[in-house]
């Protein structure tokens, strides 16, 4: 014999909506991230120093260093501030 609690649990489980499939992120080689962080550390700068100098938020620069593709204007600003070309730190171009 099934208790009322078990019946309730089964009924509740039956009413649940199926979960939506999550989008799978495609991992790809990210050279931009390595270039910015390497330059910043080579110059002995904190992420805050660079973000303030190029007019970005700390979170925005942190995202770029970890793989978010920046807008082209942002990439040019960062590269120009370091005195290098975008191609030097963004090898995929």
C-alpha positions in Angstrom: 0.0 0.0 0.0 1.3 3.5 -0.9 1.2 6.2 1.6 -0.4 9.6 0.9 3.1 11.3 1.0 4.4 8.9 -1.7 1.3 9.5 -3.8 1.7 13.3 -3.4 5.4 13.0 -4.4 4.6 11.0 -7.5 1.9 13.4 -8.6 4.2 16.4 -8.1 6.9 14.7 -10.1 4.5 13.9 -12.9 3.5 17.6 -13.1 7.0 18.9 -13.5 8.0 20.4 -16.8 10.9 18.8 -18.6 14.1 20.8 -18.3 15.3 22.8 -21.3 18.5 21.6 -22.9 21.3 24.0 -22.1 23.3 25.4 -24.9 26.7 23.9 -25.2 29.5 26.4 -25.5 32.1 25.6 -28.1 35.6 25.8 -26.7 38.1 27.4 -29.0 41.6 28.6 -28.8 41.8 32.0 -27.2 45.0 33.9 -27.8 43.6 37.3 -26.9 43.3 36.4 -23.3 46.9 35.2 -23.0 48.3 38.3 -24.7 46.6 40.9 -22.5 47.3 39.2 -19.3 50.9 38.5 -20.3 51.5 42.1 -21.2 49.9 43.4 -18.0 51.9 41.1 -15.8 55.1 41.9 -17.7 54.6 45.6 -17.0 53.8 44.9 -13.3 50.3 46.4 -13.6 47.2 45.4 -11.8 44.0 44.7 -13.7 42.6 47.9 -12.1 45.4 50.0 -13.4 44.9 48.9 -17.0 41.1 49.1 -16.8 41.2 52.7 -15.5 43.8 53.7 -18.1 41.8 52.4 -21.1 38.4 53.4 -19.8 36.9 50.0 -19.0 35.4 48.5 -15.9 37.5 46.1 -14.0 34.9 43.4 -14.7 35.0 44.2 -18.4 38.7 43.8 -18.6 38.6 40.7 -16.5 36.1 39.1 -18.9 38.3 40.0 -21.9 41.3 38.4 -20.2 39.3 35.2 -19.6 38.1 34.8 -23.2 35.3 37.2 -24.0 35.9 38.7 -27.4 36.1 42.5 -27.1 34.7 45.0 -29.6 37.3 46.1 -32.2 37.5 49.6 -30.8 38.2 48.3 -27.3 40.9 46.0 -28.7 42.5 48.9 -30.5 42.4 51.0 -27.3 44.0 48.3 -25.2 46.7 47.6 -27.7 47.4 51.3 -28.3 47.8 51.9 -24.6 50.4 49.1 -24.4 52.1 50.5 -27.5 51.6 47.3 -29.6 49.4 46.4 -32.5 46.2 44.4 -32.1 47.8 41.6 -34.1 50.6 41.2 -31.5 48.1 40.3 -28.8 45.3 38.9 -30.8 46.9 36.2 -32.9 43.7 35.0 -34.6 43.6 38.1 -36.9 
